[in-house]
Each structure stands twice: as structure tokens, then as C-alpha cells.
Amino acid sequence: MTRVYVCSCFGITEQQVREHADQGACTPRQIASACKAGTDCGSCVRRIQSLLGRGTCPRRELTDRGEQDVLGAEVSLVPAA
């Protein structure tokens, strides 16, 4: 099996990103929390977004309430009123 690296900074493969996604990580920020991919130089963030796609995600409503994960966008951890 060929390993295709997504994040060369931390040695994270496409398979590892998919495994984290299968376990509920639906955004690049959640992938970063799971394995650090995308937290150093950031060049892999778009590839991670591509791997995650636009499918339905049970945790996606969290991002709809203020948490944004695209290339360092502002993050609000305060619950919406």
C-alpha cells in the first residue's frame, strides 16, 4: 500500500486524515486537533479540506455557530445568544 502524505511537517497520510474523519473530525481544525496536520506551515490545509469534502457531518452544526476553520479565520468559542 502506497502512503500518500498530506502533511509533510508531521508525516500525516491521507489514510490517517480519512480515519480521523471517520471518527468524527469534520473540519480541518478538528483534523488539526486530532493529529496536528495543518498546524505548522499550513500548506496542507486545502488538501485536507478536499479530502473531507462537503458531505454531511453530525458535528458540522458546531461550525455553523461561529467556529470557523478555513486558513486561520476568526474563531469564537463563546456560545451564541
PyMOL Python script that loads the backbone (N, CA, C, O; Angstrom):
from pymol import cmd

cmd.read_pdbstr("""\
ATOM      1  N   MET A   1       0.843  -1.178   0.000  1.00  0.00           N
ATOM      2  CA  MET A   1       0.000   0.000   0.000  1.00  0.00           C
ATOM      3  C   MET A   1       0.891   1.244   0.000  1.00  0.00           C
ATOM      4  O   MET A   1       1.793   1.369   0.828  1.00  0.00           O
ATOM      5  N   THR A   2       0.634   2.149  -0.920  1.00  0.00           N
ATOM      6  CA  THR A   2       1.407   3.372  -1.031  1.00  0.00           C
ATOM      7  C   THR A   2       0.890   4.413  -0.049  1.00  0.00           C
ATOM      8  O   THR A   2      -0.314   4.652   0.050  1.00  0.00           O
ATOM      9  N   ARG A   3       1.804   5.017   0.664  1.00  0.00           N
ATOM     10  CA  ARG A   3       1.430   6.099   1.586  1.00  0.00           C
ATOM     11  C   ARG A   3       1.512   7.426   0.854  1.00  0.00           C
ATOM     12  O   ARG A   3       2.551   7.779   0.298  1.00  0.00           O
ATOM     13  N   VAL A   4       0.416   8.152   0.860  1.00  0.00           N
ATOM     14  CA  VAL A   4       0.388   9.477   0.265  1.00  0.00           C
ATOM     15  C   VAL A   4       0.313  10.471   1.420  1.00  0.00           C
ATOM     16  O   VAL A   4      -0.674  10.532   2.154  1.00  0.00           O
ATOM     17  N   TYR A   5       1.377  11.240   1.554  1.00  0.00           N
ATOM     18  CA  TYR A   5       1.442  12.191   2.662  1.00  0.00           C
ATOM     19  C   TYR A   5       0.684  13.466   2.327  1.00  0.00           C
ATOM     20  O   TYR A   5       0.829  14.034   1.245  1.00  0.00           O
ATOM     21  N   VAL A   6      -0.130  13.900   3.286  1.00  0.00           N
ATOM     22  CA  VAL A   6      -0.865  15.150   3.180  1.00  0.00           C
ATOM     23  C   VAL A   6      -0.065  16.240   3.885  1.00  0.00           C
ATOM     24  O   VAL A   6       0.122  17.332   3.348  1.00  0.00           O
ATOM     25  N   CYS A   7       0.393  15.940   5.062  1.00  0.00           N
ATOM     26  CA  CYS A   7       1.138  16.896   5.890  1.00  0.00           C
ATOM     27  C   CYS A   7       2.561  16.374   6.068  1.00  0.00           C
ATOM     28  O   CYS A   7       2.802  15.442   6.835  1.00  0.00           O
ATOM     29  N   SER A   8       3.491  16.984   5.354  1.00  0.00           N
ATOM     30  CA  SER A   8       4.875  16.534   5.466  1.00  0.00           C
ATOM     31  C   SER A   8       5.524  17.029   6.765  1.00  0.00           C
ATOM     32  O   SER A   8       6.500  16.440   7.229  1.00  0.00           O
ATOM     33  N   CYS A   9       4.997  18.095   7.348  1.00  0.00           N
ATOM     34  CA  CYS A   9       5.547  18.597   8.607  1.00  0.00           C
ATOM     35  C   CYS A   9       5.426  17.567   9.732  1.00  0.00           C
ATOM     36  O   CYS A   9       6.338  17.408  10.543  1.00  0.00           O
ATOM     37  N   PHE A  10       4.284  16.867   9.768  1.00  0.00           N
ATOM     38  CA  PHE A  10       4.040  15.905  10.838  1.00  0.00           C
ATOM     39  C   PHE A  10       3.900  14.468  10.325  1.00  0.00           C
ATOM     40  O   PHE A  10       3.590  13.567  11.105  1.00  0.00           O
ATOM     41  N   GLY A  11       4.121  14.244   9.034  1.00  0.00           N
ATOM     42  CA  GLY A  11       4.077  12.893   8.479  1.00  0.00           C
ATOM     43  C   GLY A  11       2.689  12.278   8.500  1.00  0.00           C
ATOM     44  O   GLY A  11       2.546  11.083   8.761  1.00  0.00           O
ATOM     45  N   ILE A  12       1.659  13.082   8.227  1.00  0.00           N
ATOM     46  CA  ILE A  12       0.278  12.605   8.262  1.00  0.00           C
ATOM     47  C   ILE A  12      -0.148  12.197   6.849  1.00  0.00           C
ATOM     48  O   ILE A  12       0.020  12.959   5.898  1.00  0.00           O
ATOM     49  N   THR A  13      -0.691  11.006   6.727  1.00  0.00           N
ATOM     50  CA  THR A  13      -1.093  10.475   5.424  1.00  0.00           C
ATOM     51  C   THR A  13      -2.569  10.722   5.142  1.00  0.00           C
ATOM     52  O   THR A  13      -3.341  11.060   6.040  1.00  0.00           O
ATOM     53  N   GLU A  14      -2.950  10.546   3.870  1.00  0.00           N
ATOM     54  CA  GLU A  14      -4.363  10.642   3.500  1.00  0.00           C
ATOM     55  C   GLU A  14      -5.189   9.652   4.312  1.00  0.00           C
ATOM     56  O   GLU A  14      -6.281   9.979   4.777  1.00  0.00           O
ATOM     57  N   GLN A  15      -4.667   8.447   4.479  1.00  0.00           N
ATOM     58  CA  GLN A  15      -5.388   7.420   5.231  1.00  0.00           C
ATOM     59  C   GLN A  15      -5.648   7.871   6.665  1.00  0.00           C
ATOM     60  O   GLN A  15      -6.737   7.642   7.190  1.00  0.00           O
ATOM     61  N   GLN A  16      -4.680   8.500   7.300  1.00  0.00           N
ATOM     62  CA  GLN A  16      -4.864   8.975   8.669  1.00  0.00           C
ATOM     63  C   GLN A  16      -5.925  10.066   8.727  1.00  0.00           C
ATOM     64  O   GLN A  16      -6.742  10.086   9.647  1.00  0.00           O
ATOM     65  N   VAL A  17      -5.920  10.976   7.750  1.00  0.00           N
ATOM     66  CA  VAL A  17      -6.948  12.025   7.710  1.00  0.00           C
ATOM     67  C   VAL A  17      -8.320  11.381   7.562  1.00  0.00           C
ATOM     68  O   VAL A  17      -9.262  11.772   8.250  1.00  0.00           O
ATOM     69  N   ARG A  18      -8.442  10.403   6.678  1.00  0.00           N
ATOM     70  CA  ARG A  18      -9.727   9.721   6.477  1.00  0.00           C
ATOM     71  C   ARG A  18     -10.176   8.994   7.747  1.00  0.00           C
ATOM     72  O   ARG A  18     -11.362   8.992   8.078  1.00  0.00           O
ATOM     73  N   GLU A  19      -9.232   8.382   8.452  1.00  0.00           N
ATOM     74  CA  GLU A  19      -9.576   7.689   9.703  1.00  0.00           C
ATOM     75  C   GLU A  19     -10.095   8.674  10.741  1.00  0.00           C
ATOM     76  O   GLU A  19     -11.078   8.391  11.425  1.00  0.00           O
ATOM     77  N   HIS A  20      -9.451   9.814  10.864  1.00  0.00           N
ATOM     78  CA  HIS A  20      -9.924  10.835  11.810  1.00  0.00           C
ATOM     79  C   HIS A  20     -11.298  11.345  11.395  1.00  0.00           C
ATOM     80  O   HIS A  20     -12.155  11.587  12.245  1.00  0.00           O
ATOM     81  N   ALA A  21     -11.510  11.508  10.099  1.00  0.00           N
ATOM     82  CA  ALA A  21     -12.818  11.951   9.601  1.00  0.00           C
ATOM     83  C   ALA A  21     -13.886  10.909   9.921  1.00  0.00           C
ATOM     84  O   ALA A  21     -15.001  11.259  10.309  1.00  0.00           O
ATOM     85  N   ASP A  22     -13.549   9.633   9.758  1.00  0.00           N
ATOM     86  CA  ASP A  22     -14.497   8.564  10.091  1.00  0.00           C
ATOM     87  C   ASP A  22     -14.846   8.563  11.577  1.00  0.00           C
ATOM     88  O   ASP A  22     -15.924   8.114  11.965  1.00  0.00           O
ATOM     89  N   GLN A  23     -13.935   9.063  12.403  1.00  0.00           N
ATOM     90  CA  GLN A  23     -14.157   9.128  13.845  1.00  0.00           C
ATOM     91  C   GLN A  23     -14.827  10.433  14.262  1.00  0.00           C
ATOM     92  O   GLN A  23     -15.024  10.673  15.453  1.00  0.00           O
ATOM     93  N   GLY A  24     -15.184  11.289  13.278  1.00  0.00           N
ATOM     94  CA  GLY A  24     -15.958  12.478  13.608  1.00  0.00           C
ATOM     95  C   GLY A  24     -15.302  13.817  13.360  1.00  0.00           C
ATOM     96  O   GLY A  24     -15.945  14.850  13.551  1.00  0.00           O
ATOM     97  N   ALA A  25     -14.039  13.843  12.938  1.00  0.00           N
ATOM     98  CA  ALA A  25     -13.384  15.114  12.638  1.00  0.00           C
ATOM     99  C   ALA A  25     -13.854  15.583  11.265  1.00  0.00           C
ATOM    100  O   ALA A  25     -13.506  14.981  10.249  1.00  0.00           O
ATOM    101  N   CYS A  26     -14.638  16.646  11.232  1.00  0.00           N
ATOM    102  CA  CYS A  26     -15.297  17.087  10.000  1.00  0.00           C
ATOM    103  C   CYS A  26     -14.691  18.337   9.380  1.00  0.00           C
ATOM    104  O   CYS A  26     -15.064  18.713   8.269  1.00  0.00           O
ATOM    105  N   THR A  27     -13.786  18.972  10.058  1.00  0.00           N
ATOM    106  CA  THR A  27     -13.199  20.214   9.566  1.00  0.00           C
ATOM    107  C   THR A  27     -11.676  20.140   9.680  1.00  0.00           C
ATOM    108  O   THR A  27     -11.154  19.336  10.452  1.00  0.00           O
ATOM    109  N   PRO A  28     -10.963  20.966   8.921  1.00  0.00           N
ATOM    110  CA  PRO A  28      -9.509  20.988   9.079  1.00  0.00           C
ATOM    111  C   PRO A  28      -9.073  21.299  10.514  1.00  0.00           C
ATOM    112  O   PRO A  28      -8.058  20.773  10.972  1.00  0.00           O
ATOM    113  N   ARG A  29      -9.817  22.137  11.223  1.00  0.00           N
ATOM    114  CA  ARG A  29      -9.475  22.440  12.614  1.00  0.00           C
ATOM    115  C   ARG A  29      -9.604  21.182  13.487  1.00  0.00           C
ATOM    116  O   ARG A  29      -8.770  20.951  14.363  1.00  0.00           O
ATOM    117  N   GLN A  30     -10.617  20.392  13.259  1.00  0.00           N
ATOM    118  CA  GLN A  30     -10.805  19.164  14.034  1.00  0.00           C
ATOM    119  C   GLN A  30      -9.747  18.128  13.675  1.00  0.00           C
ATOM    120  O   GLN A  30      -9.290  17.383  14.542  1.00  0.00           O
ATOM    121  N   ILE A  31      -9.353  18.075  12.401  1.00  0.00           N
ATOM    122  CA  ILE A  31      -8.251  17.203  11.996  1.00  0.00           C
ATOM    123  C   ILE A  31      -6.974  17.657  12.699  1.00  0.00           C
ATOM    124  O   ILE A  31      -6.210  16.828  13.194  1.00  0.00           O
ATOM    125  N   ALA A  32      -6.740  18.960  12.746  1.00  0.00           N
ATOM    126  CA  ALA A  32      -5.558  19.502  13.418  1.00  0.00           C
ATOM    127  C   ALA A  32      -5.543  19.121  14.891  1.00  0.00           C
ATOM    128  O   ALA A  32      -4.491  18.790  15.438  1.00  0.00           O
ATOM    129  N   SER A  33      -6.700  19.167  15.532  1.00  0.00           N
ATOM    130  CA  SER A  33      -6.777  18.783  16.946  1.00  0.00           C
ATOM    131  C   SER A  33      -6.466  17.305  17.135  1.00  0.00           C
ATOM    132  O   SER A  33      -5.897  16.905  18.150  1.00  0.00           O
ATOM    133  N   ALA A  34      -6.841  16.508  16.158  1.00  0.00           N
ATOM    134  CA  ALA A  34      -6.636  15.064  16.268  1.00  0.00           C
ATOM    135  C   ALA A  34      -5.192  14.646  15.993  1.00  0.00           C
ATOM    136  O   ALA A  34      -4.693  13.711  16.620  1.00  0.00           O
ATOM    137  N   CYS A  35      -4.505  15.334  15.053  1.00  0.00           N
ATOM    138  CA  CYS A  35      -3.186  14.840  14.652  1.00  0.00           C
ATOM    139  C   CYS A  35      -2.164  15.927  14.312  1.00  0.00           C
ATOM    140  O   CYS A  35      -1.063  15.602  13.867  1.00  0.00           O
ATOM    141  N   LYS A  36      -2.489  17.190  14.506  1.00  0.00           N
ATOM    142  CA  LYS A  36      -1.617  18.339  14.260  1.00  0.00           C
ATOM    143  C   LYS A  36      -1.453  18.702  12.789  1.00  0.00           C
ATOM    144  O   LYS A  36      -0.797  19.699  12.488  1.00  0.00           O
ATOM    145  N   ALA A  37      -2.019  17.938  11.865  1.00  0.00           N
ATOM    146  CA  ALA A  37      -1.885  18.269  10.446  1.00  0.00           C
ATOM    147  C   ALA A  37      -2.457  19.655  10.197  1.00  0.00           C
ATOM    148  O   ALA A  37      -3.564  19.963  10.638  1.00  0.00           O
ATOM    149  N   GLY A  38      -1.709  20.486   9.494  1.00  0.00           N
ATOM    150  CA  GLY A  38      -2.159  21.828   9.174  1.00  0.00           C
ATOM    151  C   GLY A  38      -1.792  22.885  10.187  1.00  0.00           C
ATOM    152  O   GLY A  38      -2.136  24.053  10.005  1.00  0.00           O
ATOM    153  N   THR A  39      -1.103  22.513  11.248  1.00  0.00           N
ATOM    154  CA  THR A  39      -0.802  23.487  12.305  1.00  0.00           C
ATOM    155  C   THR A  39       0.590  24.097  12.211  1.00  0.00           C
ATOM    156  O   THR A  39       0.905  25.012  12.972  1.00  0.00           O
ATOM    157  N   ASP A  40       1.430  23.618  11.300  1.00  0.00           N
ATOM    158  CA  ASP A  40       2.777  24.182  11.190  1.00  0.00           C
ATOM    159  C   ASP A  40       2.831  25.156  10.023  1.00  0.00           C
ATOM    160  O   ASP A  40       2.575  26.344  10.222  1.00  0.00           O
ATOM    161  N   CYS A  41       3.146  24.716   8.841  1.00  0.00           N
ATOM    162  CA  CYS A  41       3.271  25.653   7.712  1.00  0.00           C
ATOM    163  C   CYS A  41       1.925  25.961   7.055  1.00  0.00           C
ATOM    164  O   CYS A  41       1.785  26.994   6.401  1.00  0.00           O
ATOM    165  N   GLY A  42       0.935  25.082   7.217  1.00  0.00           N
ATOM    166  CA  GLY A  42      -0.405  25.326   6.684  1.00  0.00           C
ATOM    167  C   GLY A  42      -0.602  24.967   5.226  1.00  0.00           C
ATOM    168  O   GLY A  42      -1.705  25.121   4.702  1.00  0.00           O
ATOM    169  N   SER A  43       0.434  24.493   4.559  1.00  0.00           N
ATOM    170  CA  SER A  43       0.296  24.202   3.133  1.00  0.00           C
ATOM    171  C   SER A  43      -0.628  23.020   2.840  1.00  0.00           C
ATOM    172  O   SER A  43      -1.053  22.851   1.697  1.00  0.00           O
ATOM    173  N   CYS A  44      -0.944  22.212   3.824  1.00  0.00           N
ATOM    174  CA  CYS A  44      -1.790  21.037   3.602  1.00  0.00           C
ATOM    175  C   CYS A  44      -3.271  21.291   3.885  1.00  0.00           C
ATOM    176  O   CYS A  44      -4.096  20.407   3.656  1.00  0.00           O
ATOM    177  N   VAL A  45      -3.616  22.459   4.370  1.00  0.00           N
ATOM    178  CA  VAL A  45      -4.999  22.718   4.788  1.00  0.00           C
ATOM    179  C   VAL A  45      -5.981  22.544   3.633  1.00  0.00           C
ATOM    180  O   VAL A  45      -7.045  21.950   3.809  1.00  0.00           O
ATOM    181  N   ARG A  46      -5.640  23.050   2.473  1.00  0.00           N
ATOM    182  CA  ARG A  46      -6.550  22.908   1.323  1.00  0.00           C
ATOM    183  C   ARG A  46      -6.705  21.447   0.917  1.00  0.00           C
ATOM    184  O   ARG A  46      -7.796  21.026   0.534  1.00  0.00           O
ATOM    185  N   ARG A  47      -5.632  20.674   0.995  1.00  0.00           N
ATOM    186  CA  ARG A  47      -5.718  19.239   0.676  1.00  0.00           C
ATOM    187  C   ARG A  47      -6.597  18.531   1.699  1.00  0.00           C
ATOM    188  O   ARG A  47      -7.383  17.658   1.333  1.00  0.00           O
ATOM    189  N   ILE A  48      -6.479  18.883   2.950  1.00  0.00           N
ATOM    190  CA  ILE A  48      -7.331  18.303   3.991  1.00  0.00           C
ATOM    191  C   ILE A  48      -8.789  18.651   3.719  1.00  0.00           C
ATOM    192  O   ILE A  48      -9.666  17.795   3.833  1.00  0.00           O
ATOM    193  N   GLN A  49      -9.049  19.908   3.360  1.00  0.00           N
ATOM    194  CA  GLN A  49     -10.416  20.315   3.015  1.00  0.00           C
ATOM    195  C   GLN A  49     -10.945  19.462   1.874  1.00  0.00           C
ATOM    196  O   GLN A  49     -12.099  19.035   1.897  1.00  0.00           O
ATOM    197  N   SER A  50     -10.117  19.218   0.892  1.00  0.00           N
ATOM    198  CA  SER A  50     -10.516  18.413  -0.256  1.00  0.00           C
ATOM    199  C   SER A  50     -10.838  16.980   0.159  1.00  0.00           C
ATOM    200  O   SER A  50     -11.819  16.403  -0.310  1.00  0.00           O
ATOM    201  N   LEU A  51     -10.035  16.418   1.017  1.00  0.00           N
ATOM    202  CA  LEU A  51     -10.282  15.049   1.485  1.00  0.00           C
ATOM    203  C   LEU A  51     -11.570  14.954   2.291  1.00  0.00           C
ATOM    204  O   LEU A  51     -12.286  13.956   2.215  1.00  0.00           O
ATOM    205  N   LEU A  52     -11.858  15.994   3.062  1.00  0.00           N
ATOM    206  CA  LEU A  52     -13.069  15.985   3.882  1.00  0.00           C
ATOM    207  C   LEU A  52     -14.318  16.168   3.035  1.00  0.00           C
ATOM    208  O   LEU A  52     -15.384  15.662   3.386  1.00  0.00           O
ATOM    209  N   GLY A  53     -14.201  16.879   1.934  1.00  0.00           N
ATOM    210  CA  GLY A  53     -15.335  17.083   1.040  1.00  0.00           C
ATOM    211  C   GLY A  53     -16.430  17.915   1.671  1.00  0.00           C
ATOM    212  O   GLY A  53     -16.211  18.635   2.645  1.00  0.00           O
ATOM    213  N   ARG A  54     -17.593  17.801   1.104  1.00  0.00           N
ATOM    214  CA  ARG A  54     -18.739  18.587   1.562  1.00  0.00           C
ATOM    215  C   ARG A  54     -19.869  17.691   2.056  1.00  0.00           C
ATOM    216  O   ARG A  54     -21.031  18.096   2.044  1.00  0.00           O
ATOM    217  N   GLY A  55     -19.542  16.489   2.485  1.00  0.00           N
ATOM    218  CA  GLY A  55     -20.571  15.566   2.959  1.00  0.00           C
ATOM    219  C   GLY A  55     -21.203  16.014   4.255  1.00  0.00           C
ATOM    220  O   GLY A  55     -20.740  16.958   4.895  1.00  0.00           O
ATOM    221  N   THR A  56     -22.254  15.338   4.633  1.00  0.00           N
ATOM    222  CA  THR A  56     -22.915  15.658   5.888  1.00  0.00           C
ATOM    223  C   THR A  56     -22.047  15.206   7.057  1.00  0.00           C
ATOM    224  O   THR A  56     -21.327  14.211   6.975  1.00  0.00           O
ATOM    225  N   CYS A  57     -22.135  15.945   8.116  1.00  0.00           N
ATOM    226  CA  CYS A  57     -21.325  15.658   9.288  1.00  0.00           C
ATOM    227  C   CYS A  57     -22.141  15.978  10.527  1.00  0.00           C
ATOM    228  O   CYS A  57     -22.688  17.075  10.637  1.00  0.00           O
ATOM    229  N   PRO A  58     -22.234  15.047  11.456  1.00  0.00           N
ATOM    230  CA  PRO A  58     -23.016  15.309  12.663  1.00  0.00           C
ATOM    231  C   PRO A  58     -22.477  16.446  13.507  1.00  0.00           C
ATOM    232  O   PRO A  58     -23.223  17.032  14.291  1.00  0.00           O
ATOM    233  N   ARG A  59     -21.195  16.776  13.368  1.00  0.00           N
ATOM    234  CA  ARG A  59     -20.606  17.853  14.170  1.00  0.00           C
ATOM    235  C   ARG A  59     -20.561  19.170  13.417  1.00  0.00           C
ATOM    236  O   ARG A  59     -20.112  20.170  13.978  1.00  0.00           O
ATOM    237  N   ARG A  60     -21.010  19.211  12.166  1.00  0.00           N
ATOM    238  CA  ARG A  60     -20.911  20.418  11.353  1.00  0.00           C
ATOM    239  C   ARG A  60     -21.697  21.586  11.953  1.00  0.00           C
ATOM    240  O   ARG A  60     -21.324  22.741  11.750  1.00  0.00           O
ATOM    241  N   GLU A  61     -22.778  21.304  12.688  1.00  0.00           N
ATOM    242  CA  GLU A  61     -23.532  22.406  13.284  1.00  0.00           C
ATOM    243  C   GLU A  61     -22.680  23.216  14.251  1.00  0.00           C
ATOM    244  O   GLU A  61     -22.991  24.381  14.498  1.00  0.00           O
ATOM    245  N   LEU A  62     -21.624  22.645  14.803  1.00  0.00           N
ATOM    246  CA  LEU A  62     -20.715  23.405  15.660  1.00  0.00           C
ATOM    247  C   LEU A  62     -20.049  24.529  14.866  1.00  0.00           C
ATOM    248  O   LEU A  62     -19.897  25.641  15.372  1.00  0.00           O
ATOM    249  N   THR A  63     -19.655  24.246  13.637  1.00  0.00           N
ATOM    250  CA  THR A  63     -19.007  25.274  12.829  1.00  0.00           C
ATOM    251  C   THR A  63     -20.010  26.325  12.384  1.00  0.00           C
ATOM    252  O   THR A  63     -19.639  27.479  12.171  1.00  0.00           O
ATOM    253  N   ASP A  64     -21.265  25.947  12.240  1.00  0.00           N
ATOM    254  CA  ASP A  64     -22.289  26.896  11.822  1.00  0.00           C
ATOM    255  C   ASP A  64     -22.593  27.931  12.907  1.00  0.00           C
ATOM    256  O   ASP A  64     -23.191  28.965  12.612  1.00  0.00           O
ATOM    257  N   ARG A  65     -22.190  27.672  14.164  1.00  0.00           N
ATOM    258  CA  ARG A  65     -22.469  28.596  15.257  1.00  0.00           C
ATOM    259  C   ARG A  65     -21.295  29.504  15.590  1.00  0.00           C
ATOM    260  O   ARG A  65     -21.306  30.164  16.629  1.00  0.00           O
ATOM    261  N   GLY A  66     -20.285  29.553  14.733  1.00  0.00           N
ATOM    262  CA  GLY A  66     -19.220  30.506  15.000  1.00  0.00           C
ATOM    263  C   GLY A  66     -17.817  29.976  14.848  1.00  0.00           C
ATOM    264  O   GLY A  66     -16.915  30.757  14.540  1.00  0.00           O
ATOM    265  N   GLU A  67     -17.578  28.686  15.046  1.00  0.00           N
ATOM    266  CA  GLU A  67     -16.241  28.161  14.884  1.00  0.00           C
ATOM    267  C   GLU A  67     -15.951  28.066  13.392  1.00  0.00           C
ATOM    268  O   GLU A  67     -16.648  27.360  12.663  1.00  0.00           O
ATOM    269  N   GLN A  68     -14.932  28.771  12.944  1.00  0.00           N
ATOM    270  CA  GLN A  68     -14.538  28.706  11.546  1.00  0.00           C
ATOM    271  C   GLN A  68     -13.150  28.117  11.486  1.00  0.00           C
ATOM    272  O   GLN A  68     -12.341  28.319  12.390  1.00  0.00           O
ATOM    273  N   ASP A  69     -12.871  27.380  10.408  1.00  0.00           N
ATOM    274  CA  ASP A  69     -11.620  26.661  10.376  1.00  0.00           C
ATOM    275  C   ASP A  69     -10.813  26.886   9.110  1.00  0.00           C
ATOM    276  O   ASP A  69      -9.811  26.200   8.906  1.00  0.00           O
ATOM    277  N   VAL A  70     -11.192  27.783   8.284  1.00  0.00           N
ATOM    278  CA  VAL A  70     -10.536  27.923   6.996  1.00  0.00           C
ATOM    279  C   VAL A  70      -9.375  28.902   7.087  1.00  0.00           C
ATOM    280  O   VAL A  70      -9.577  30.110   7.211  1.00  0.00           O
ATOM    281  N   LEU A  71      -8.171  28.375   7.025  1.00  0.00           N
ATOM    282  CA  LEU A  71      -6.959  29.174   6.941  1.00  0.00           C
ATOM    283  C   LEU A  71      -6.881  30.317   7.947  1.00  0.00           C
ATOM    284  O   LEU A  71      -6.642  31.467   7.579  1.00  0.00           O
ATOM    285  N   GLY A  72      -7.086  29.991   9.213  1.00  0.00           N
ATOM    286  CA  GLY A  72      -6.895  30.968  10.276  1.00  0.00           C
ATOM    287  C   GLY A  72      -8.012  31.964  10.462  1.00  0.00           C
ATOM    288  O   GLY A  72      -7.801  33.027  11.046  1.00  0.00           O
ATOM    289  N   ALA A  73      -9.191  31.644   9.981  1.00  0.00           N
ATOM    290  CA  ALA A  73     -10.319  32.554  10.172  1.00  0.00           C
ATOM    291  C   ALA A  73     -10.616  32.694  11.660  1.00  0.00           C
ATOM    292  O   ALA A  73     -10.225  31.847  12.464  1.00  0.00           O
ATOM    293  N   GLU A  74     -11.299  33.753  12.011  1.00  0.00           N
ATOM    294  CA  GLU A  74     -11.615  34.032  13.413  1.00  0.00           C
ATOM    295  C   GLU A  74     -12.439  32.904  14.021  1.00  0.00           C
ATOM    296  O   GLU A  74     -13.335  32.353  13.381  1.00  0.00           O
ATOM    297  N   VAL A  75     -12.124  32.577  15.247  1.00  0.00           N
ATOM    298  CA  VAL A  75     -12.848  31.535  15.961  1.00  0.00           C
ATOM    299  C   VAL A  75     -13.465  32.136  17.207  1.00  0.00           C
ATOM    300  O   VAL A  75     -12.792  32.810  17.986  1.00  0.00           O
ATOM    301  N   SER A  76     -14.744  31.887  17.388  1.00  0.00           N
ATOM    302  CA  SER A  76     -15.441  32.351  18.575  1.00  0.00           C
ATOM    303  C   SER A  76     -15.871  31.134  19.375  1.00  0.00           C
ATOM    304  O   SER A  76     -16.631  30.301  18.881  1.00  0.00           O
ATOM    305  N   LEU A  77     -15.396  31.024  20.594  1.00  0.00           N
ATOM    306  CA  LEU A  77     -15.754  29.895  21.430  1.00  0.00           C
ATOM    307  C   LEU A  77     -16.864  30.245  22.404  1.00  0.00           C
ATOM    308  O   LEU A  77     -17.258  29.417  23.225  1.00  0.00           O
ATOM    309  N   VAL A  78     -17.367  31.459  22.317  1.00  0.00           N
ATOM    310  CA  VAL A  78     -18.461  31.907  23.171  1.00  0.00           C
ATOM    311  C   VAL A  78     -19.774  31.430  22.556  1.00  0.00           C
ATOM    312  O   VAL A  78     -20.015  31.690  21.377  1.00  0.00           O
ATOM    313  N   PRO A  79     -20.632  30.740  23.313  1.00  0.00           N
ATOM    314  CA  PRO A  79     -21.893  30.285  22.758  1.00  0.00           C
ATOM    315  C   PRO A  79     -22.749  31.435  22.237  1.00  0.00           C
ATOM    316  O   PRO A  79     -22.780  32.523  22.810  1.00  0.00           O
ATOM    317  N   ALA A  80     -23.444  31.161  21.131  1.00  0.00           N
ATOM    318  CA  ALA A  80     -24.324  32.172  20.566  1.00  0.00           C
ATOM    319  C   ALA A  80     -25.495  32.422  21.499  1.00  0.00           C
ATOM    320  O   ALA A  80     -25.995  31.492  22.131  1.00  0.00           O
ATOM    321  N   ALA A  81     -25.932  33.657  21.589  1.00  0.00           N
ATOM    322  CA  ALA A  81     -27.038  34.011  22.492  1.00  0.00           C
ATOM    323  C   ALA A  81     -28.359  33.660  21.876  1.00  0.00           C
ATOM    324  O   ALA A  81     -29.404  33.884  22.487  1.00  0.00           O
TER     325      ALA A  81
END
""", "prot")
cmd.dss("prot")
cmd.show_as("cartoon", "prot")
cmd.util.cbc("prot")
cmd.orient("prot")
